[in-house]
Amino acid sequence: MMNSKKIIDIYVCSSCKRFHAEKKQNCYYCNSLLVLKETAKFGTLYSFTMVPEKMDAISEDKMLVLVDMDEGIKILGELENNFSDQVLIGMKMEIVSIHEKKIIFALVNRE
């Protein structure tokens, strides 16, 4: 469910500044401590790619997105629904959830 707040809390490495979807004691890249940081939920699609999953009936391809957040940082995540035919660089994106070691983005509804 989408939250109407414009900010979200996310874990950031105190040294290498990488973002983490789950709370761990240390960064799995450089082993430094993680800190909870408040960040904007909105950004602009910078890049994307489709990642094929296993070739069985229940697996679906994933779309990975690199989003340039409104405060100038880039976050890698997964698109909530794979609307690959509707996705274009420069579209507005929003973090809608953080779970299962993933940051999930959705296209911002245009009204």
C-alpha positions as a Markdown table, in Angstrom:
| # | Residue | x | y | z |
|---|---|---|---|---|
| 1 | Met | 0.0 | 0.0 | 0.0 |
| 2 | Met | 1.3 | 3.4 | -0.9 |
| 3 | Asn | 2.1 | 5.9 | 1.8 |
| 4 | Ser | 1.3 | 9.6 | 1.2 |
| 5 | Lys | 4.4 | 10.7 | 3.0 |
| 6 | Lys | 7.1 | 12.3 | 0.9 |
| 7 | Ile | 10.0 | 10.8 | 2.9 |
| 8 | Ile | 11.0 | 7.3 | 3.9 |
| 9 | Asp | 13.6 | 5.9 | 6.3 |
| 10 | Ile | 16.3 | 3.8 | 4.7 |
| 11 | Tyr | 19.6 | 2.3 | 5.9 |
| 12 | Val | 22.8 | 3.9 | 4.6 |
| 13 | Cys | 26.4 | 2.8 | 5.1 |
| 14 | Ser | 28.3 | 5.3 | 7.2 |
| 15 | Ser | 31.4 | 4.8 | 5.1 |
| 16 | Cys | 30.7 | 3.9 | 1.4 |
| 17 | Lys | 27.1 | 5.5 | 1.5 |
| 18 | Arg | 25.4 | 2.5 | -0.2 |
| 19 | Phe | 21.7 | 2.0 | 0.5 |
| 20 | His | 20.5 | -1.2 | 2.2 |
| 21 | Ala | 16.9 | -2.5 | 2.1 |
| 22 | Glu | 17.2 | -4.4 | 5.4 |
| 23 | Lys | 18.7 | -3.6 | 8.8 |
| 24 | Lys | 22.0 | -5.3 | 9.4 |
| 25 | Gln | 24.7 | -4.3 | 11.8 |
| 26 | Asn | 27.3 | -3.8 | 9.0 |
| 27 | Cys | 27.4 | -2.9 | 5.3 |
| 28 | Tyr | 27.9 | -6.1 | 3.2 |
| 29 | Tyr | 30.2 | -4.1 | 0.8 |
| 30 | Cys | 32.7 | -2.5 | 3.2 |
| 31 | Asn | 31.7 | -3.8 | 6.7 |
| 32 | Ser | 31.1 | -0.3 | 8.1 |
| 33 | Leu | 28.1 | 0.5 | 10.4 |
| 34 | Leu | 24.7 | 1.2 | 8.9 |
| 35 | Val | 22.7 | 4.3 | 10.0 |
| 36 | Leu | 19.0 | 5.0 | 9.5 |
| 37 | Lys | 18.5 | 8.0 | 7.2 |
| 38 | Glu | 15.5 | 9.9 | 6.1 |
| 39 | Thr | 15.3 | 10.4 | 2.4 |
| 40 | Ala | 12.9 | 11.6 | -0.3 |
| 41 | Lys | 10.7 | 8.9 | -1.8 |
| 42 | Phe | 10.6 | 10.4 | -5.2 |
| 43 | Gly | 13.0 | 10.6 | -8.1 |
| 44 | Thr | 13.6 | 10.3 | -11.8 |
| 45 | Leu | 14.3 | 7.1 | -13.7 |
| 46 | Tyr | 18.0 | 7.3 | -14.7 |
| 47 | Ser | 18.4 | 3.8 | -16.2 |
| 48 | Phe | 16.7 | 0.4 | -16.3 |
| 49 | Thr | 17.2 | -3.2 | -17.5 |
| 50 | Met | 15.2 | -6.4 | -17.6 |
| 51 | Val | 16.7 | -9.4 | -15.8 |
| 52 | Pro | 15.5 | -12.8 | -17.0 |
| 53 | Glu | 14.4 | -15.2 | -14.3 |
| 54 | Lys | 14.4 | -19.0 | -14.4 |
| 55 | Met | 12.5 | -20.5 | -17.3 |
| 56 | Asp | 9.5 | -22.0 | -15.5 |
| 57 | Ala | 5.8 | -21.1 | -15.4 |
| 58 | Ile | 5.9 | -19.3 | -12.0 |
| 59 | Ser | 9.0 | -17.0 | -12.5 |
| 60 | Glu | 8.7 | -13.6 | -14.1 |
| 61 | Asp | 11.4 | -11.3 | -15.5 |
| 62 | Lys | 12.4 | -8.5 | -13.2 |
| 63 | Met | 13.0 | -4.9 | -14.1 |
| 64 | Leu | 15.8 | -3.3 | -12.3 |
| 65 | Val | 15.7 | 0.5 | -12.1 |
| 66 | Leu | 18.4 | 3.1 | -11.2 |
| 67 | Val | 16.5 | 6.1 | -9.8 |
| 68 | Asp | 18.1 | 9.6 | -9.4 |
| 69 | Met | 16.3 | 10.6 | -6.2 |
| 70 | Asp | 15.2 | 14.3 | -5.7 |
| 71 | Glu | 18.0 | 14.9 | -3.2 |
| 72 | Gly | 20.7 | 13.9 | -5.8 |
| 73 | Ile | 21.5 | 10.3 | -4.8 |
| 74 | Lys | 21.0 | 7.3 | -7.0 |
| 75 | Ile | 19.2 | 4.1 | -5.6 |
| 76 | Leu | 19.0 | 0.8 | -7.4 |
| 77 | Gly | 15.8 | -1.1 | -6.9 |
| 78 | Glu | 13.1 | -3.2 | -8.6 |
| 79 | Leu | 10.0 | -1.9 | -10.5 |
| 80 | Glu | 6.8 | -3.0 | -8.7 |
| 81 | Asn | 5.1 | -4.1 | -11.9 |
| 82 | Asn | 7.0 | -4.9 | -15.1 |
| 83 | Phe | 5.4 | -2.4 | -17.4 |
| 84 | Ser | 8.4 | -2.6 | -19.8 |
| 85 | Asp | 6.4 | -1.2 | -22.7 |
| 86 | Gln | 5.5 | 1.9 | -20.6 |
| 87 | Val | 8.9 | 2.7 | -19.0 |
| 88 | Leu | 11.0 | 5.6 | -20.3 |
| 89 | Ile | 14.1 | 7.3 | -19.0 |
| 90 | Gly | 13.1 | 10.5 | -17.2 |
| 91 | Met | 9.8 | 9.1 | -15.8 |
| 92 | Lys | 9.0 | 10.0 | -12.2 |
| 93 | Met | 9.4 | 7.1 | -9.7 |
| 94 | Glu | 8.5 | 6.6 | -6.1 |
| 95 | Ile | 9.7 | 4.1 | -3.4 |
| 96 | Val | 6.6 | 2.2 | -2.4 |
| 97 | Ser | 8.1 | -0.4 | -0.2 |
| 98 | Ile | 11.3 | -1.9 | 1.3 |
| 99 | His | 11.1 | -5.6 | 2.0 |
| 100 | Glu | 12.8 | -9.0 | 1.3 |
| 101 | Lys | 16.2 | -7.3 | 0.8 |
| 102 | Lys | 14.7 | -5.1 | -2.0 |
| 103 | Ile | 13.8 | -1.5 | -2.6 |
| 104 | Ile | 10.6 | -1.5 | -4.7 |
| 105 | Phe | 9.8 | 1.5 | -7.0 |
| 106 | Ala | 6.6 | 2.3 | -8.9 |
| 107 | Leu | 5.8 | 4.7 | -11.6 |
| 108 | Val | 4.2 | 7.9 | -10.2 |
| 109 | Asn | 0.6 | 8.3 | -11.4 |
| 110 | Arg | 0.2 | 11.2 | -13.7 |
| 111 | Glu | -3.0 | 13.0 | -12.9 |
